[in-house]
């Protein structure tokens, strides 16, 4: 388990296929999600990637640093 500020996250090594290449990354899932279905986040350079924790071979959504910050600000504002 890795501390990420206010909420701890569970980490899991894995692969990310992006831009025609396969990258080794670590996927993080909030510990506050427990065993429920949730999303996982990985970082690669300045990008963040989000995937469904129940479909690890499914689609991955990339975010630029600016888009990631905007998403977090919007979610925190809910």
N, C-alpha and C positions, 0 to 999 in steps of 0.2 A: 504494500500500500504506500502511496506517495502523497505527501501533503501538498495541497494546491491552494493554500490560503484558508478560506473559511470552510471548505468542504474537502474531505479527503477523496482520493480517486483510486480505483483499482486499475492497475496497468496490466496490459497483455501484449507481448510481442506479436507481431504479425507482418504481413506483406501488404503493400499498397501498389496497385497497378495504376500508373498515371503517366501521361505523355509518352506512351509507347515503351515505358520501362517499368521494371519491378523494383520497388524500394523496400528496405526493411525499416519499419516504424514501430512505435509503441502506441497502442490504442488505449485511451483513458476513458473510464466510465465513472461517474459520480457514485460514491458509496451511499449517498442518500437515496439512490434508486433501488437499493437492495437487490433482490433477485427478479425484480419486475423488468418488463421490456423497456428499453431505453435507447439512447443514442450513445455512440462512442466517438471520441475526437482524437485525431492524430495530427502531428505537426511535421512538415517537411519544408525546410528553408523558411520562407516568409509566409507559406500557405498553411491553412488549417483545413482538415478534411473531416466530414461527418458521415457516419454510416449507422444503419440500424443494427443494434446489438444482436438481434435475433436472425439476421441475414448477413453474416460476415462476408459472404461472397457476392452480395448484391451491389447495387449502385452506391457510389461514393460521391458526395457533393463537396467540391472545393470552394474555399473562401479566400480572398485576398486578405491581407492584414486589416485594411480599411473596412471591408465588408464584414469581417469577423467582429471587429470592434462595434460596428453599427448594430449587428445582430445581438451581441451581448447587452448593449445599452437598451435596445428595444425590449428584450426579455426581462431585464432588471426593472424596467419601467412598468411592467404589468401588475 
